[in-house]
């Protein structure tokens, strides 16, 4: 933090203190935690004890600001002494700490840290970082750090020994230069940012989004042209009539184009052609949404203009505005004069579709609302044909292609019997489905499918990324996180599978029903969360995504947030198959047999996985372990694949409370050659990535043109995309 930020933070602390302190102008421990929004923990108590210089068990504002001022304006050694006192649980209080800062040349700290104190500190660090380790592992961490720091084997760690140990960790020493305000800064406290040029006005943004921007310009100009031509052709009807006709012509185009953007099979085929270099095919979902909003705007203007036009006609009977809008008496329209009535119905249905498609509905666990409201497009298209005499001319060709796509999808999905043959229930309510793969099913890494499981919902189809590699011949993998009604029902169905099967068999009355149940549901339990089964399902796909460009890039950066790893799991497994390791039968020499195809240009892959908690890493730990084993003999500088793991619930490296834990984890990882959190060789990093540093390192490697592929939350996507634009990297976001 800068000096200005420190000053703002101290001002905030003062206001917080004054708002909580009573008439005595002092706060106790509970009020201290409330004022600074510090978690109820060992560290809150230690900070309070150090700030309470007179031992009164309360802190005055002067005591608090005096302590913070020493830390903010203190040097590296001052902050290290404060850290030492936090760890020295039975050591001196703040008055001696203050003297220690004032007389650095003459005063030597007499306290020391014993193994029990160090274990208490590390245990508190693990608790605040939401890291769960067995007691034996905590003992190993304590022993690793204590043995490394206790240079003279005296059985305790002195200040000088702790300082010497910290100096062997340059990153930790660098963190000691940060402001103390950052140590105690509460989560969610926003800092004022300096004014910057909006990213939409930067040269990098226009360069990296040129295809999309040119396409949008062409789209806008086409709509303007259609609107203008339609208005001029109907100039005799008055201004309102002209506007209504202009919007109507734009609706003819947009209501057809919105359907073209969802021709998934055609778009998947086009991704393999030169067209992908000209048109923004990877942005089809975004464009579909924009066209949808355009339809709403044109519909509202179209309806309003007609309403105003009808108002001018009511001065000449025989029809009222109500009859113009809600009856067929005026005879307006192509089929039975029903243009007004169908127009009102269309207005309501289109608004319903847009509301059901909103991010709020989709992200709040009500995907079914979106799904069923969107299916009303069938009625919308039918009403449009009835409503407008010319719409069928726009619709006929795309409509036939769309219908053929649907028929092919139904035929492919029902061709042969597909069954879920294995289920594994993973942490954080993730369901791993293993599906028997049909012989005709071919896909690329990162593709997705629509799946229907009649036992969960007979008519619902939901899209999920294939997490297995194309080279895996017998099965497909899907990893499905429970975030909505259908996904929760799926998880509960397999979690309660055994009891459901038993109760269903007891209720069966006929032999035929029992045979049907055995063929549809056969569960063989391996353990509590893993079982074989035989559950009927249907799969429609595969459909291509932006990740198909990965093997055509030179330096690929794969970023998965949480369950967003699924498309990259397929890609990483495919890399394993394409870079098979071979061993000489006569000696110890080994090498990687590169079986790259003609389209694979990859020279380097950086894989970044960001998870909230420790358990989430268990989803693909076996896959990542295999990847590490294949590269065990390669030096880090020369590795084709580098992995980077981040755990956001863990205290970040710039948090003073985490310094000891991070040192202990590093020391134990070097000793055991594996990370204590995940069991991988790759060290799990605490907190969130510093994207500026991450991409700066990627740029310095100079392995070729960099393509960044992301799958995860939209909020993080915006941040990563902005950084990609700054560095000139190509950004692709998984969308379907």
Buried (B, 14 or more C-beta within 10 A) or exposed (E): BEEEBBEBBBEBBEEBBEEBBEEEEBBBBEBBBBBBEBBEBBBBBBBBBBBBBEEEEBBBBEBBBBBBEBBBEBEEBBBBBBBBBBBBBEBBBBEBBBEBBEEEEEEEBEBBBBBEBBBBBBBBBBBBBBBEBEEEBBBBBBBBBBEBBBEEEEEBBBBEBBBEBBEEBEEBBEBBEBBBBBBBBBEEEEEEEEEEEEEEEBEBBEEBBEBBBEBBEEBEEBBEEBBEEBBEEBEEBBEBBBBBBBBBBBBBBBBBBBBBBBBBBBBBEBBEEEEBEEBBBBBBBBBBBBBBEBBBEBBBBBBBBBBBBBEEBEEEEEBBEEBBBEBBEBEBBBEEBBBBBBBEBBBEBBEBBBBBBEEEBBEEBBBBBBBEBEEBBEEBBEBBBBBBEEBBEBBEEBBEBBEEBEEEBEEBBEEEEBBBBBBBBBEBBBBBBBBBBBEEBEBBBBBBBBBBBEBBBEEBBBEBBBBBBBEBEEBBBBBBBBBBBBBBBBBBBBBEBEEBBEEBEEEEEEEEEEEEBEEBBBBEEEEEBEBBBBBBBBBBBBBBBBBBBBBEBEBBBBBBBBBBBBBBBBBBBBBBEBBEBEEEEEEEEEEBEEEEEEEBBBEBBBBBBBBBBBBBBBBBEEBBBEBBEBBEEEEEEEBBBBBBBBBBBBBBBBBBBBBBBBBBBBBBBEEBEBBBBBBBBBBBBBBBBBBEEBBEEBBEBEBBEBBBBBBBBEEBBEEBBBBBBBBBBBBBBBBB
